[in-house]
Amino acid sequence: MDPKNNIFNGMNNNSPQPAPQPSQQPMSSNQPFFGFSSDYDADTGVNSANAIPQMSQNQPETQGVITPTQPIVPANPDKSPKMKRQKMSKAPVSPEQTIKKFTILSIILGVAAVVCLFLGIWGLIDAINTRTKLADTNAVLNAYSGIVSEIENQTGTTINVVEDLPVYVPASDYVYITGWNIKLKIPATLTSVSYILNQNADYHSYICFAAMQEGVQYFPAFADINQNRDGVGCLYRIPVTDGEKDSNGNSYGQVVLTNGDYNYFYKEPAKLYSGSEADKGLETTARDLVKQMITDNISTY
């Protein structure tokens, strides 16, 4: 073995190692600077003037940082004082605006007054018309009461409805109407003649006929006065003073005779009674024959 290597090895193994120097930590920029003091520490023999004070490792670096001041919140925010709203003063109304408002109000009131006046006039007219119709209705009722009473006295039959009116059948070729002094000659082609009579000396009276053409092989319903109370033709007796139209402006019919204080009118029923086309044809023919009897074959006696 080389003595040099032994010498060097021995030196490497036995020579004392230098003591490690304490590492100085760099001074942090966040550490406060306390300056130097010229005081000498007799116990430790260290001049404190040259010593750098060390921060504790457990002390956070942010100890020296000053936090911002937090706002003070009241304990009960609901009871915090509220600001009062200031009332805005209204602008004064100009005379033009006042005049405009009064003009619009006057127009509205004027229209309302016209409407009320119109409704009042209409109500008055309606009341007058209603009173007139009521008077006419009462007159008709009184007249029909007189008709019914007279017929009941003549026939000895109690009449409650029109259907209770007695049915008359002519005993000859003439129809004699007692009380009217009127007679009607029955055409030779007309058969199965029957009629009902409503008569009254003081009001409108009428006689309605039911009949059919001679030669018909069956008896149709329109020829039965008990079923067809309006008949196939009627003769009305109306006072001359009542004119030729009723209060509603409807004509009484065709004037066929004037005798004394009465006019006599022929009036055709408003509609056909029959439903089938065959019966309608027969009913139309019967109407024509009854019209001939009333308009051409009427006379006094």
NORTAHU-V929806 format. One line per field, one symbol per residue. phi: phi as a letter, one per 30 degrees, with the letter a starting at -180 (. if undefined). Layout:
phi: ???
This chain:
phi: .ddddddddddddcddddddddddddddddddccicbcdccddcicdddcdcdcdddddddcdddcddddddcddbddcddcddddddddddddedddddddddddddddddddddddddddddddddddddddddddddddddddddddddddcicdccbdddddccbdcbdbcccdjchbbbdddddcbhdbacbcbadcbdbabccbabddjddbcddddcddccddiclbcccbeeddicbddcidddkcdcabbicbcccdbdedbdddcddddddddddddddddddddcccacb
